[in-house]
Amino acid sequence: MARIKYKEAAGIEAKKGKPSMGKKPGKAELKKLYIKESRSIREAAKILGCTKDMVYRALQEYGIELRPGFSRSKLRKYRLSDLEKGVKEKGIRGFSKELGVHENTLRYYLKGIRKGL
């Protein structure tokens, strides 16, 4: 980091980020691994022998849409009072099975809601 600041102060262009390793993957290879086989960026990078950063940049360059990395909790559609009432009546284990989520998911969700997270 200090070298980059020194170079910038001296007016020299400094490269930031991790240097690329391996050859740039082709569009057909990426489509096959990432879209058809539903591999992750890390898995594709390992198979292709390059870095995950290079695969990510290539996906963006080729216009291949990235898959979302997270999903919202199913519990967001319920009010806190309804969730607490269900837990009181059926217990954490029984109510979580009814909702179709793991009991720890329900515990952490309720804990986070109560804290205001």
C-alpha positions in Angstrom: 0.0 0.0 0.0 2.8 2.4 0.8 4.4 1.8 -2.6 1.2 2.7 -4.3 0.9 6.0 -2.5 4.5 6.7 -3.2 4.1 6.1 -6.9 0.9 8.1 -7.0 2.6 11.0 -5.3 5.5 10.8 -7.8 3.0 10.9 -10.7 3.5 7.3 -11.7 0.5 5.2 -12.5 0.2 2.4 -9.9 -1.6 -0.9 -10.6 -4.1 -1.8 -7.9 -5.6 -5.1 -7.1 -4.4 -8.7 -7.4 -2.3 -9.4 -10.5 -3.9 -11.7 -13.1 -2.6 -15.3 -13.3 -3.1 -17.7 -16.1 -4.7 -17.0 -19.5 -8.1 -15.3 -19.9 -10.9 -17.8 -20.2 -12.9 -17.9 -23.4 -16.6 -17.0 -23.6 -17.7 -20.5 -24.6 -15.8 -22.1 -21.7 -17.3 -19.7 -19.2 -20.8 -20.2 -20.5 -20.4 -24.0 -20.2 -19.0 -23.9 -16.7 -20.9 -21.0 -15.1 -24.3 -21.2 -16.8 -24.8 -24.8 -18.1 -23.0 -26.6 -15.2 -23.9 -24.0 -12.6 -20.4 -23.9 -11.2 -19.3 -21.1 -8.9 -16.7 -18.5 -10.0 -14.1 -20.2 -7.7 -14.8 -23.6 -9.2 -14.6 -22.3 -12.7 -11.3 -20.5 -11.9 -9.8 -23.7 -10.5 -10.8 -25.7 -13.6 -9.6 -23.1 -16.0 -6.3 -22.5 -14.1 -6.7 -18.8 -13.5 -7.8 -16.5 -10.6 -11.4 -15.9 -9.6 -10.8 -12.2 -10.2 -10.0 -13.0 -13.8 -13.1 -15.1 -14.2 -15.2 -12.3 -12.7 -13.7 -9.7 -15.0 -14.2 -12.0 -18.0 -17.9 -12.6 -17.1 -18.5 -8.8 -16.9 -16.6 -8.2 -20.2 -18.6 -10.9 -22.1 -21.8 -9.6 -20.6 -22.7 -12.8 -18.8 -25.1 -12.0 -16.0 -23.9 -13.0 -12.5 -26.1 -15.1 -10.3 -27.2 -13.5 -7.1 -25.0 -14.4 -4.2 -27.6 -14.4 -1.5 -31.3 -15.0 -0.9 -33.7 -13.1 1.4 -35.1 -14.9 4.4 -38.5 -16.5 4.0 -39.3 -15.1 7.4 -39.4 -11.5 6.2 -43.0 -11.8 5.1 -44.2 -12.5 8.7 -44.7 -9.9 11.5 -42.6 -10.3 14.6 -45.8 -10.7 16.8 -46.9 -13.6 14.6 -43.5 -15.3 14.8 -43.4 -15.0 18.6 -46.9 -16.2 18.9 -46.2 -19.3 16.8 -43.0 -20.1 18.8 -45.0 -19.8 22.1 -47.7 -22.1 20.8 -45.7 -24.8 19.0 -42.1 -24.3 20.2 -39.2 -23.3 18.2 -38.6 -26.7 16.6 -42.3 -27.3 15.6 -42.9 -23.8 14.3 -39.7 -23.8 12.3 -40.7 -27.1 10.6 -44.1 -25.6 9.8 -42.5 -22.5 8.2 -40.0 -24.7 6.3 -36.8 -23.2 7.8 -34.1 -24.5 10.1 -34.7 -23.8 13.8 -31.4 -21.9 14.1 -32.5 -19.7 11.2 -35.7 -18.8 13.2 -33.7 -18.2 16.4 -31.2 -15.9 14.7 -33.9 -14.0 12.8 -35.9 -13.3 16.0 -32.7 -12.3 17.8 -31.8 -9.9 15.0 -35.3 -8.4 14.8 -35.4 -7.8 18.5 -32.1 -6.1 18.5 -33.2 -3.9 15.6 -30.6 -5.3 13.1 
